[in-house]
Amino acid sequence: MFEFRISIFLFSTLVIFCAATINIDFVEVNSFEEENDRSSASVVVKDPSSHDRDNECENDNYDCHLAKAIHQSMDTETDPCSDFYTFACGNWNNHSDFPSWRPFKQLHVRNDDRLKRLLEKPIVQFNLTLRGKCSQIHFPSLIEALAENNDDENTKINVTDKTPIPETREKQSSCNVAVVTIGPSSWEVRDKIQTKMESSSNSFADISNVAQFDAVSKARRFYKACMEAKNGEKDGRKFAIDELLTDRVVWKPTSRDGSWNDHDRDLFTMKLAKVHQHHDRLFFGPRTIHLSRRSKTDPEFTIILFQQSFRDSVMPYSAKKSAKVEKKLVEKYERYIKDVWQSIGFTFKDTNSFRGVRNLDEFARRIVEFEKEMSKNALKRLLPSKSALAKNSLDIDQLQNKFPFLNWKLYFKTLFSFDSHLKIDEDQPIIALDFDYFKSLNDLIVSSSQQDIMTYMRFELLATLASQLPNALELSPFKPSDPHTKRSSVCVKWTDSAFGFATGKIMEDGSPHNRQYLELLTNNILTSFEENIETVSWMTDLAKKKSKNKAKSIKENIAVPDFVFDSRLDRFYEDFDVSQNDNYVTLFTRFKRWLLQRNLRQINGRATDTSWPVEMPPDSVNAFYNPSRNDITVLAGIMQPPFFTPESAVSAVQYGGIGVVIGHEIIHGFDNHGANFDKEGFNHPLFKGSDQEQFHHLTQCVRDYYKKFSVLVDGKSVRVDGKRTEAENIADIGGTKVAYHAYLNSVEKDGESRNELPFYGFNGKKLFWLSYAQLWCEKKTPRQLRKQLKSDSHSPGAVRVLGVLQNLQEFSNDWQCDSKAQMNPRKKCTIWD
């Protein structure tokens, strides 16, 4: 992904789309040429204050406003050949008030605000039955007729999904037409259409309101239930208490001393499997993943068991923090444990607590100790590596022998019991993500009393349910760092997670020309890459041929999938029941169950075919490449400034923004991971023999180059992990290069006059580099930056700018950086030269 890429594809809805970029206030660059004097040529930037007349932008002059926005972020006192990141982003950082704000974050907020307004608008969907053959209905006239009955210009009318109805006895044919009105006067529009139908002869035969069934209305009810959770708080609390106090996570041990026997292990197994049907990861969590395949006969999906997610205060790498910081984190977590328990109205007596624990303070400390023990061998990186997938694959019998704390056959039988069509074969490969973690978990459960295990299960289940109650924002871990966060932000997030395709439908602004332009841009960049392959000096002719064939075969998915505009959208959500009077905690639990059910159906090939690569909300600010499908996806959420500015005629801005995003994803098909897959998505490497040796040598160069970057965090220098960030760095360098050359091709075709902005004297080439750099303007707190450097597969924002531009000679040529300049080191790491 441009922001967050995974090498295997999980079906679960990714809410958190990404922790991709981080602000760096100070960057210490240790280049290969650090012994040289890094002087550079000066670049003159016009002072906008000396051009008052030119600086007055007319309201309709979008490019004028764009030019001012670009310049406002720049620190023109900095030499671009010494530090281009500060040159491009210096003032953006100075004027950013909120930690973690960057273009990605700003677009997330913008999208959430817009989605909130749309979810709160009345949305009425109904069917019109029109007489006459479907092929003879003139839809433009129908839309015009509907619009005539709409007095509110803020109300939007869509007419879609023309569905023939079987002929009647009278041999008359009819056609069903789905109509959606969105806006303040939605119901008034429907009523006016109804009146018009009743007074017209055979124009409209019937109207039926179907709002209670369609996916968009389900999304609106889900959001409304979340927003009105206070009203249903009593029911929500009752549901949570029932979940905890009934036999959901409680069983009666048969042994007198609470030790384990086969019967009690089976009881625990069934309880845990039932919990996993609607709770993400208690001890561990099951999911399906897409496997690398060598042929069509190989299995496409298998089951993976992920470790439980642990909070920062109990993860092993927290020990690297100072004792003072560690103590504060643990105290905050213990306070949260007590807050969660009391938020539901429970007291210590309700804990049914650990042995020897006498009060709620001790209860909280015991939870922390229990999790620390469980997490001591936990992975810092939750996504599996290719080697882990290969070595950690077991069948059910092998799983039983290695980790006997559960009856694994009974576990999967119970887990799959909520869908009669689901089944698992005994030889089904199952991947336990990390053997060390499962060994620790096995030892902890076997050595713990059954009472202790039940107590911990109740707490974890309660913590999940409590996060959906109205006062969740007041509980310490949920208390937002941004004071502007409101309940509506939480409700928008979860609605988008549950009904991402439905929200994508109502977010679509009906601008097909934007999609057409991006399709053209993608084809231009693919053509540029194919031309680039021909000039690569280290590739043999066979490697060039295979690479070009793969590039020609890349498919693109732009903005939103087509199925959201027809009846397939409703079919997609037909198993997710959203009743009018359900409380939100009930709906949330139902959502988690529905999500897992859809996920597990992939094992038996029964997941609904949506023709869309992964279930990620289209309004997500992201793009990604899928090696198993050999396709790239650019979501609608990223198709706005600064990545995409459809109002601007300046192609340098488009290629330096969304063009680089597209180029980045294309290169993922040829990075150190993507190069292992052919044009069909099968696991057949592109490079062999001398090609493979040269490729590995060049990727090692990129890895070593980024290791030399270090970042100051709280006054301490922390190096970038060149190995973990390798694939993203390769995609950054290569994607920027091919987007730049695609831009040059467009200049050759359209001329340079369309590639300049007012005021500041930057030609199109310089605008390209500025547009790219300003994608990564950002601001991060030291804690966020520290976490970024430990776990993210992307380099920090400033490094993404400096590392890319230092390795592209085209940049130094355009900015006239001499051979001693910091931005123009003698040794460069580029694979596609």
C-alpha positions in Angstrom: 0.0 0.0 0.0 1.0 3.6 -0.4 0.4 4.1 3.3 0.1 0.5 4.6 0.8 -2.5 2.5 0.4 -6.1 3.5 2.1 -9.0 1.7 -0.8 -11.4 2.5 -4.4 -10.2 2.2 -6.6 -10.4 5.2 -10.4 -10.3 4.7 -11.1 -8.3 7.8 -12.1 -4.7 7.5 -9.1 -2.5 8.1 -10.1 0.4 10.2 -7.2 1.7 11.0 -5.9 2.2 7.8 -2.6 3.0 8.4 0.3 4.3 10.4 2.4 5.2 7.5 4.1 8.5 7.9 5.6 10.4 10.7 6.8 13.9 11.2 10.5 14.5 11.8 11.4 17.8 13.2 15.1 17.2 12.8 16.8 14.7 10.4 20.4 13.8 10.5 21.5 12.5 7.2 24.7 10.4 7.1 25.3 10.0 3.4 28.0 7.9 1.6 29.9 11.2 0.9 29.8 12.7 4.4 33.4 13.6 4.3 32.9 16.1 1.5 31.9 19.7 1.8 28.2 19.9 1.0 27.9 23.3 -0.6 25.4 23.8 -3.4 24.1 26.2 -5.9 21.6 28.7 -4.7 18.1 28.8 -6.0 16.2 32.1 -6.3 12.5 32.0 -5.2 10.4 35.0 -5.9 9.0 36.8 -2.9 5.2 36.8 -3.1 5.0 40.1 -1.2 6.6 41.8 -4.1 3.9 40.7 -6.5 0.8 42.1 -4.8 -1.1 42.5 -8.1 -0.3 39.0 -9.2 -1.1 37.5 -5.8 -4.8 38.6 -5.9 -6.5 35.3 -7.0 -9.9 35.5 -8.7 -12.4 33.2 -7.1 -12.5 30.9 -10.1 -8.8 30.7 -10.6 -8.0 27.4 -8.9 -4.4 27.2 -10.1 -3.7 30.6 -8.5 -5.0 29.3 -5.1 -3.1 26.1 -5.6 0.1 28.0 -6.2 -0.3 30.0 -3.0 -1.0 26.9 -1.0 2.1 25.2 -2.3 4.2 28.3 -1.5 2.7 28.7 2.0 4.1 25.4 3.1 7.6 26.1 1.9 10.6 27.5 3.8 12.3 29.4 1.0 15.2 30.3 3.2 16.4 26.7 3.1 18.6 25.7 0.2 16.7 23.0 -1.8 20.0 21.3 -2.7 20.9 20.9 1.0 17.6 19.8 2.5 14.6 19.6 0.1 12.2 18.4 2.8 12.7 21.5 4.9 12.6 23.6 1.7 9.2 22.1 0.7 7.6 21.6 4.1 9.3 23.9 6.6 6.4 26.3 7.0 3.8 23.5 6.9 5.4 22.0 10.0 5.6 25.4 11.7 1.9 26.1 11.2 0.6 22.6 12.1 -1.0 22.7 15.5 -1.9 19.1 16.0 0.4 16.1 16.5 0.2 13.5 13.8 -1.4 15.8 11.3 -0.3 15.3 7.8 -2.0 15.2 4.4 -3.2 11.7 5.1 -4.7 12.7 8.4 -6.2 15.8 7.0 -8.0 13.8 4.2 -9.2 11.3 6.8 -10.8 14.1 8.8 -12.2 15.7 5.7 -13.7 12.4 4.5 -15.1 11.7 8.0 -16.8 15.1 8.2 -18.4 14.6 4.8 -19.5 11.1 5.6 -21.0 12.3 8.8 -23.1 14.9 7.0 -24.3 12.3 4.5 -25.2 9.7 7.2 -27.2 12.3 9.0 -29.2 13.4 5.9 -32.5 11.7 5.2 -31.9 9.0 2.6 -35.0 7.4 1.0 -34.7 4.6 -1.5 -37.7 3.2 -3.3 -38.6 1.2 -6.4 -40.6 2.5 -9.4 -42.3 0.0 -11.6 -42.5 1.4 -15.1 -44.7 -0.1 -17.8 -43.2 -0.8 -21.2 -40.1 -2.6 -22.3 -37.0 -1.8 -20.3 -35.0 -1.1 -23.4 -37.5 1.6 -24.4 -37.4 3.6 -21.2 -35.5 6.9 -21.8 -33.6 7.3 -18.6 -32.4 10.9 -19.1 -36.1 11.9 -19.5 -36.9 10.0 -16.3 -34.2 11.8 -14.3 -35.3 15.1 -15.7 -38.9 14.3 -14.7 -37.8 13.5 -11.2 -35.7 16.6 -10.9 -38.7 18.7 -11.8 -40.3 17.5 -8.7 -37.4 18.5 -6.5 -37.5 22.1 -5.1 -34.4 21.6 -2.9 -31.2 22.0 -4.9 -29.3 20.2 -2.0 -31.2 17.0 -2.6 -29.5 14.6 -4.9 -31.5 12.1 -7.0 -30.0 8.9 -8.5 -31.7 6.5 -10.8 -30.0 3.1 -11.1 -30.4 -0.6 -11.4 -32.9 -1.2 -14.3 -34.3 -4.7 -13.6 -36.7 -6.5 -16.0 -39.9 -8.0 -14.4 -41.3 -11.2 -15.9 -44.1 -10.7 -18.3 -47.6 -10.7 -16.9 -50.6 -12.7 -18.2 -51.5 -9.8 -20.4 -48.1 -10.1 -22.1 -47.1 -6.6 -20.8 -43.6 -6.2 -19.6 -42.4 -3.9 -16.9 -39.2 -2.7 -15.4 -38.1 -2.0 -11.8 -36.0 1.1 -11.3 -34.2 1.9 -8.0 -34.4 5.5 -7.1 -32.4 7.1 -4.2 -33.0 10.6 -2.9 -30.5 12.1 -0.5 -31.0 15.4 1.3 -33.3 17.4 3.5 -36.3 17.0 1.3 -35.9 13.3 0.4 -39.4 12.2 1.7 -41.0 15.2 0.0 -39.5 14.2 -3.3 -40.8 10.7 -2.9 -44.3 12.0 -2.1 -44.3 14.4 -5.1 -43.2 11.5 -7.4 -46.0 9.4 -5.9 -48.5 12.2 -6.7 -47.2 12.6 -10.2 -47.4 8.8 -10.8 -51.1 8.7 -9.6 -52.0 11.6 -12.0 -50.1 10.3 -15.1 -51.3 7.7 -17.5 -49.1 4.7 -17.5 -45.9 6.7 -16.9 -45.4 5.2 -13.5 -47.3 2.1 -12.4 -46.3 1.6 -8.9 -44.0 2.8 -6.1 -42.8 0.9 -3.1 -40.6 2.0 -0.3 -37.7 -0.4 0.3 -35.7 1.6 2.7 -35.8 -1.0 5.4 -34.0 -3.5 3.3 -31.2 -1.7 1.4 -27.5 -1.5 2.5 -27.4 2.3 2.6 -30.3 2.4 5.1 -28.7 -0.3 7.2 -25.6 1.9 7.4 -27.6 4.9 8.4 -29.4 2.9 11.1 -26.1 1.6 12.4 -24.8 5.1 12.7 -28.0 6.4 14.3 -27.9 3.5 16.9 -24.3 4.4 17.7 -25.1 8.1 18.1 -28.2 7.3 20.2 -26.3 4.8 22.3 -27.0 6.9 25.3 -30.7 6.3 24.8 -30.1 2.6 24.6 -27.4 2.5 27.2 -29.5 0.5 29.6 -30.2 -2.1 27.0 -26.5 -2.1 26.0 -25.3 -2.5 29.5 -27.8 -5.4 30.0 -26.6 -7.0 26.9 -23.0 -6.7 28.1 -23.8 -8.1 31.5 -25.7 -11.0 30.0 -22.7 -11.8 27.8 -20.5 -11.9 30.9 -22.7 -13.4 33.6 -24.4 -16.1 31.6 -22.6 -19.2 30.4 -20.8 -17.3 27.6 -17.4 -17.4 29.3 -18.3 -19.4 32.5 -18.2 -23.1 33.0 -18.3 -25.3 36.1 -15.0 -27.2 36.5 -15.3 -30.9 37.4 -12.0 -31.1 39.3 -12.2 -30.1 42.9 -8.9 -28.1 42.8 -9.6 -26.3 39.5 -6.9 -28.1 37.7 -7.4 -29.2 34.1 -8.8 -32.5 32.8 -10.0 -33.5 29.3 -13.6 -32.7 30.1 -12.9 -29.3 31.4 -10.5 -28.6 28.5 -13.4 -29.4 26.1 -15.6 -27.0 28.0 -13.0 -24.2 27.8 -12.5 -25.1 24.1 -16.2 -24.6 23.2 -16.5 -21.4 25.2 -13.4 -19.9 23.5 -14.6 -20.9 20.1 -18.0 -19.3 20.7 -16.3 -16.1 21.9 -14.2 -16.0 18.8 -17.3 -15.9 16.7 -17.7 -12.2 17.6 -14.5 -11.2 19.5 -11.3 -10.5 17.6 -8.5 -12.0 19.5 -8.9 -13.5 23.0 -5.7 -15.4 23.5 -5.5 -15.7 19.7 -7.8 -15.1 16.8 -8.7 -17.1 13.6 -8.7 -15.5 10.2 -8.3 -16.6 6.6 -5.4 -15.4 4.5 -4.6 -15.5 0.8 -1.8 -17.9 0.0 0.9 -17.6 -2.6 0.1 -20.2 -5.3 2.2 -21.8 -7.9 -0.8 -23.0 -10.0 -4.6 -22.8 -10.1 -4.9 -26.2 -8.4 -3.2 -24.9 -5.2 -5.4 -23.8 -2.3 -6.2 -20.1 -2.5 -6.9 -19.5 1.2 -6.0 -21.1 4.5 -6.6 -20.3 8.2 -4.1 -18.4 10.3 -4.1 -18.0 14.1 -3.0 -14.5 15.1 -1.7 -13.7 18.5 -3.8 -11.5 20.8 -3.2 -7.8 20.4 -1.5 -6.3 23.5 -1.4 -2.8 24.7 1.9 -0.9 24.7 2.3 -1.1 28.5 2.6 -4.9 28.5 4.5 -5.6 25.2 8.0 -6.9 25.7 9.7 -4.1 23.8 8.2 -1.7 26.4 11.1 -2.8 28.6 13.4 -0.5 26.5 11.6 2.5 27.8 12.7 4.2 30.9 11.4 2.9 34.2 9.5 6.2 34.7 7.8 6.0 31.4 7.0 2.3 31.9 5.5 3.0 35.3 3.3 5.7 33.9 2.0 3.4 31.1 1.3 0.6 33.5 -0.6 2.9 35.9 -2.7 4.2 33.0 -3.5 0.7 32.0 -4.5 -0.3 35.5 -6.7 2.7 35.8 -8.3 1.8 32.5 -9.0 -1.8 33.8 -10.8 -0.4 36.8 -12.6 2.2 34.8 -13.9 -0.5 32.3 -15.0 -2.8 35.1 -16.9 0.0 36.9 -18.3 1.5 33.6 -20.7 -1.5 33.3 -21.8 -1.0 37.0 -19.7 -3.9 38.3 -17.9 -3.9 41.7 -15.0 -6.1 42.8 -17.5 -8.7 44.0 -18.6 -9.2 40.4 -15.0 -10.0 39.2 -15.3 -13.6 40.4 -11.6 -12.9 40.6 -8.2 -14.5 40.5 -7.2 -16.6 43.4 -5.8 -14.5 46.3 -7.0 -11.2 44.9 -8.8 -9.1 47.5 -9.8 -5.8 45.9 -10.1 -4.0 42.5 -6.6 -2.6 42.6 -5.1 -6.0 43.0 -7.4 -7.3 40.3 -6.1 -4.7 37.9 -2.5 -5.5 38.8 -3.1 -9.2 38.2 -4.6 -8.5 34.8 -1.4 -6.7 33.8 0.8 -9.5 35.2 -1.2 -12.1 33.4 -0.9 -10.3 30.1 2.9 -9.6 30.6 3.4 -13.3 31.0 1.3 -14.1 28.0 3.0 -11.5 25.8 6.6 -12.3 26.7 7.2 -14.1 23.4 4.7 -12.0 21.4 5.7 -10.7 18.0 6.2 -6.9 17.6 5.0 -7.3 14.0 1.6 -8.9 13.8 1.8 -9.5 10.0 3.5 -12.8 9.1 6.6 -13.0 7.1 6.9 -15.4 4.2 9.2 -17.7 6.1 6.7 -17.8 9.0 3.9 -18.9 6.7 6.1 -21.7 5.4 7.5 -23.1 8.7 4.4 -22.6 10.9 1.9 -24.5 8.8 0.3 -27.5 10.6 -2.6 -29.7 10.2 -5.1 -30.2 13.0 -3.4 -33.3 14.5 0.0 -31.6 14.4 -1.5 -28.6 16.1 -3.0 -30.8 18.8 0.3 -32.4 19.5 2.3 -29.2 19.6 -0.2 -27.0 21.6 -2.6 -29.3 23.6 -4.2 -26.6 25.7 -7.2 -26.9 23.4 -9.1 -29.7 21.8 -8.4 -28.3 18.3 -10.9 -30.5 16.4 -13.6 -29.5 18.7 -12.5 -25.9 18.5 -12.9 -25.6 14.7 -16.1 -27.6 14.7 -17.6 -25.2 17.3 -16.2 -22.1 15.5 -17.7 -23.1 12.2 -21.1 -24.1 13.8 -22.7 -20.7 13.1 -22.8 -21.5 9.3 -24.1 -24.8 8.2 -22.1 -24.5 4.9 -18.7 -24.1 6.6 -16.5 -27.1 7.2 -12.8 -27.8 7.7 -10.9 -30.8 6.5 -8.6 -32.5 8.9 -5.6 -32.0 6.6 -6.4 -28.3 6.1 -3.2 -26.4 6.6 -3.4 -24.0 9.6 -0.8 -21.4 10.3 0.1 -20.6 14.0 1.7 -17.3 13.4 4.4 -17.7 16.0 5.3 -20.9 17.7 7.1 -19.2 20.6 3.9 -17.2 21.4 1.7 -20.2 21.3 4.1 -22.2 23.4 4.0 -19.4 26.1 0.2 -19.3 25.8 0.0 -23.1 26.1 2.2 -23.1 29.3 0.3 -20.2 30.8 -3.1 -21.7 30.4 -2.1 -25.2 31.5 -0.4 -23.7 34.7 -3.3 -21.4 35.5 -6.4 -22.3 37.3 -9.7 -22.5 35.4 -11.0 -19.7 37.6 -8.2 -17.4 36.5 -8.8 -18.2 32.9 -12.5 -17.4 33.2 -11.8 -14.2 35.0 -9.4 -13.0 32.3 -11.8 -14.0 29.5 -14.6 -12.0 31.2 -12.4 -8.9 31.4 -11.3 -9.0 27.8 -14.8 -9.5 26.6 -16.0 -6.6 28.8 -13.3 -4.3 27.5 -14.4 -4.9 23.9 -18.1 -4.3 24.7 -17.3 -1.3 26.9 -15.5 0.4 24.1 -18.9 0.7 22.3 -20.8 2.3 25.2 -21.6 6.0 25.3 -18.9 6.8 27.9 -16.2 5.0 26.0 -14.4 8.2 25.2 -14.0 8.9 28.9 -12.2 5.6 29.6 -8.5 6.3 29.7 -7.3 4.3 26.7 -10.1 5.6 24.6 -9.7 9.2 25.7 -8.6 10.9 22.4 -5.4 12.9 22.2 -7.2 15.3 19.9 -9.7 17.3 22.0 -11.9 17.8 19.0 -12.8 14.1 18.8 -16.4 13.5 19.5 -18.8 10.6 19.7 -19.7 11.2 16.1 -16.1 10.6 15.0 -16.2 7.2 16.6 -19.6 6.4 15.1 -18.5 7.4 11.6 -15.4 5.2 11.9 -17.3 2.1 13.0 -20.1 2.7 10.4 -17.5 3.0 7.7 -15.8 -0.2 9.0 -19.1 -2.2 9.0 -20.7 -0.7 5.8 -17.7 0.5 3.8 -19.2 -0.3 0.4 -22.5 1.3 1.3 -20.7 4.5 2.6 -18.7 4.4 -0.6 -21.9 4.5 -2.6 -23.2 7.6 -0.9 -19.8 9.3 -0.9 -19.4 8.9 -4.7 -19.9 12.3 -6.2 -20.9 11.1 -9.6 -17.7 12.3 -11.3 -16.8 9.6 -13.8 -14.4 11.9 -15.6 -12.1 11.8 -12.6 -12.0 8.0 -12.8 -11.4 8.2 -16.6 -8.6 10.7 -16.0 -6.9 8.4 -13.5 -7.3 5.4 -15.8 -5.5 7.4 -18.5 -2.8 8.5 -16.0 -2.3 4.9 -14.9 -1.9 3.7 -18.5 0.6 6.5 -19.2 2.7 5.5 -16.1 2.6 1.8 -17.1 3.8 2.8 -20.6 6.6 4.8 -19.0 7.6 1.9 -16.9 7.6 -0.5 -19.8 9.8 1.9 -21.7 12.1 2.2 -18.7 12.5 -1.6 -18.6 14.0 -1.5 -22.0 16.8 0.8 -20.8 17.7 -1.2 -17.7 21.3 -2.2 -18.1 21.5 -5.2 -15.7 18.5 -7.2 -17.1 18.8 -10.0 -19.6 16.3 -10.0 -22.5 14.3 -12.8 -20.9 13.9 -10.8 -17.7 12.9 -7.7 -19.6 10.3 -9.7 -21.5 8.8 -11.2 -18.4 8.8 -7.9 -16.6 7.1 -6.1 -19.5 4.5 -8.8 -19.8 3.7 -8.5 -16.1 3.4 -4.7 -16.4 1.1 -5.0 -19.4 -1.1 -7.4 -17.4 -1.6 -5.2 -14.4 -5.2 -4.4 -13.8 -6.4 -1.2 -12.1 -9.4 -0.6 -9.8 -10.2 3.1 -9.5 -12.2 4.9 -6.8 -15.2 2.6 -6.1 -16.3 -0.8 -7.4 -19.1 -0.9 -9.9 -21.2 -3.2 -7.9 -22.0 -0.6 -5.3 -24.4 1.0 -7.8 -26.6 -2.1 -8.4 -28.4 -4.9 -6.5 -25.2 -6.7 -5.6 -24.5 -4.2 -2.9 -27.7 -5.2 -1.0 -26.9 -8.9 -1.5 -23.5 -8.3 0.0 -25.0 -7.1 3.3 -28.1 -9.3 3.2 -26.9 -11.5 6.1 -26.2 -8.5 8.3 -29.4 -7.8 10.1 -29.9 -4.3 11.4 -33.2 -4.0 13.1 -34.8 -0.7 13.9 -34.8 -1.1 17.7 -31.5 -2.9 18.2 -29.2 -1.3 20.7 -25.7 -0.4 19.4 -23.7 -2.9 21.5 -25.9 -5.7 20.0 -25.3 -4.4 16.5 -21.6 -4.1 17.1 -21.4 -7.7 18.3 -23.5 -8.8 15.3 -21.1 -6.9 13.0 -18.1 -8.8 14.3 -19.9 -12.1 13.9 -20.9 -11.3 10.4 -17.4 -10.2 9.5 -15.9 -13.4 10.7 -18.5 -15.5 8.9 -17.8 -13.8 5.6 -14.1 -14.2 6.3 -14.3 -18.0 7.0 -16.5 -18.6 4.0 -13.4 -18.1 1.8 -12.1 -21.4 2.9 -15.0 -23.1 1.1 -15.1 -20.6 -1.7 -18.4 -19.2 -0.7 -17.6 -15.5 -0.1 -19.7 -13.1 -2.1 -17.9 -12.3 -5.3 -17.6 -8.5 -5.4 -14.9 -8.2 -8.1 -13.1 -5.8 -5.7 -9.7 -7.0 -4.4 -10.2 -6.4 -0.6 -12.9 -5.1 1.6 -11.5 -1.7 2.4 -13.9 1.3 2.5 -13.6 3.2 -0.8 -13.3 6.5 1.1 -10.1 5.3 2.7 -7.1 7.5 2.0 -5.0 4.7 0.5 -3.9 2.8 -2.5 -2.4 -0.7 -2.7 -1.0 -3.5 -4.9 -2.1 -7.1 -4.7 0.6 -9.6 -6.0 -1.8 -12.5 -6.1 -4.1 -10.6 -8.5 -1.5 -8.4 -10.1 -3.7 -5.4 -9.7 -3.5 -1.9 -8.2 -6.3 -0.2 -6.4 -6.6 3.6 -6.0 -9.4 4.3 -3.5 -11.8 7.3 -3.9 -10.6 8.7 -0.5 -7.2 9.6 -1.9 -8.5 11.2 -5.1 -8.4 14.7 -3.7 -5.8 17.4 -2.9 -2.9 17.2 -2.3 -2.8 13.9 -4.1 -5.2 14.7 -6.9 -6.4 18.1 -7.9 -9.0 17.6 -10.7 -9.7 21.3 -10.9 -6.1 22.0 -12.0 -5.0 21.8 -15.6 -1.3 21.6 -14.4 -0.2 18.0 -15.1 3.0 18.4 -13.1 0.9 18.6 -9.9 -1.1 15.5 -10.9 1.9 13.4 -11.8 3.8 14.5 -8.7 0.8 13.6 -6.5 -1.5 10.8 -7.5 0.9 9.8 -10.3 3.6 9.0 -7.7 1.0 7.0 -5.7 0.1 5.0 -8.8 3.8 4.5 -9.7 4.6 3.4 -6.1 2.0 0.7 -6.3 3.1 -0.5 -9.8 6.7 -0.9 -8.5 5.4 -3.0 -5.6 4.8 -5.6 -8.3 8.6 -5.6 -8.9 10.0 -5.0 -5.4 11.8 -7.6 -3.3 8.4 -9.2 -2.6 6.4 -8.6 -5.7 9.2 -9.9 -8.0 8.4 -13.4 -6.7 5.0 -13.4 -8.6 4.4 -13.6 -12.3 1.8 -11.8 -14.4 -1.0 -14.3 -13.3 -0.2 -13.8 -9.6 1.4 -17.2 -9.2 4.5 -17.7 -7.2 7.0 -17.8 -10.1 10.0 -15.4 -9.7 10.6 -12.9 -12.4 14.4 -13.0 -12.0 16.7 -16.0 -12.0 20.4 -16.6 -12.3 22.4 -13.4 -13.1 19.3 -11.3 -13.1 18.5 -12.5 -9.6 22.0 -11.8 -8.4 22.0 -8.3 -9.8 18.5 -7.6 -8.4 19.5 -8.7 -4.9 22.7 -6.5 -5.1 20.6 -3.4 -6.0 18.0 -4.0 -3.4 20.8 -4.5 -0.8 22.1 -1.1 -1.9 18.7 0.5 -1.1 18.6 -1.3 2.2 22.0 -0.1 3.2 21.4 3.5 2.0 18.4 3.9 4.2 20.2 2.5 7.2 22.4 5.6 7.1 19.4 7.9 7.9 18.9 8.7 11.5 16.2 10.7 13.3 16.4 12.7 16.5 13.8 11.6 19.0 14.0 13.4 22.3 17.5 14.4 21.6 18.6 10.8 20.8 19.6 9.6 17.3 17.6 6.6 16.2 18.4 4.9 12.9 15.9 3.9 10.3 15.5 0.2 9.8 16.6 -0.3 6.2 15.6 -3.9 6.2 12.0 -3.5 7.4 11.4 -0.5 5.2 13.1 -2.0 2.1 10.1 -2.8 0.0 8.5 0.6 0.6 11.7 2.5 -0.1 12.1 0.6 -3.4 8.6 1.5 -4.4 9.1 5.1 -3.4 12.2 5.5 -5.5 11.0 3.5 -8.5 7.4 4.9 -8.4 8.6 8.5 -8.3 11.0 7.9 -11.2 8.4 6.3 -13.5 5.8 9.0 -12.7 8.3 11.7 -13.5 9.1 10.2 -16.9 5.4 9.7 -17.6 5.0 13.4 -16.8 7.8 14.3 -19.3 6.0 12.3 -21.9 2.8 14.3 -21.2 4.8 17.6 -21.6 6.1 16.4 -24.9 2.6 15.7 -26.0 0.7 18.7 -24.5 3.5 21.3 -24.2 5.1 23.1 -21.2 2.6 26.0 -21.1 0.1 23.8 -19.2 2.7 23.0 -16.6 3.3 26.2 -14.8 1.6 27.9 -11.9 1.3 31.7 -11.2 3.7 33.8 -9.1 6.6 31.8 -8.2 8.5 31.0 -11.3 8.7 27.2 -10.9 8.6 25.4 -14.1 6.7 22.1 -14.5 9.7 19.9 -13.5 10.2 21.7 -10.3 6.5 21.7 -9.5 6.6 17.9 -9.9 9.3 17.5 -7.2 7.5 20.0 -4.9 4.2 18.2 -5.3 5.8 14.9 -4.4 7.7 16.3 -1.3 4.6 18.0 0.1 2.8 14.7 0.2 5.0 13.9 3.3 4.8 17.1 5.2 3.8 16.0 8.7 4.1 16.5 12.5 4.6 13.8 15.0 5.1 13.6 18.8 8.3 11.9 20.0 6.2 8.9 21.3 4.5 8.5 17.9 7.8 8.8 16.1 9.4 6.3 18.4 6.6 3.8 17.7 6.9 4.5 14.0 10.6 3.7 13.9 10.1 0.4 15.8 7.2 -1.1 13.8 6.3 0.6 10.6 7.3 -0.7 7.2 7.5 2.8 5.8 10.3 5.3 6.4 9.5 8.5 8.2 8.1 11.3 6.1 11.3 13.4 5.8 13.3 10.3 4.9 10.8 9.4 2.2 11.5 12.7 0.6 15.3 12.9 1.1 16.0 9.2 0.4 14.0 9.3 -2.9 15.4 12.5 -4.3 19.0 11.8 -3.3 18.8 8.6 -5.4 17.3 10.2 -8.5 19.7 12.1 -10.8 16.7 13.7 -12.5 16.0 15.7 -9.4 19.5 17.1 -9.1 19.5 18.0 -12.8 16.2 19.9 -12.5 17.3 21.8 -9.4 20.8 22.3 -10.7 22.4 20.7 -7.6 26.1 20.4 -8.1 28.2 17.2 -7.3 29.0 18.4 -3.8 25.4 19.1 -2.8 23.8 17.1 0.1 20.9 16.2 -2.2 23.2 14.9 -5.0 25.5 12.2 -3.5 27.9 10.5 -5.9 26.6 7.0 -5.1 23.0 6.4 -5.9 20.8 3.3 -5.5 18.3 2.9 -8.3 17.1 -0.4 -9.6 15.5 0.8 -12.8 18.5 2.3 -14.5 
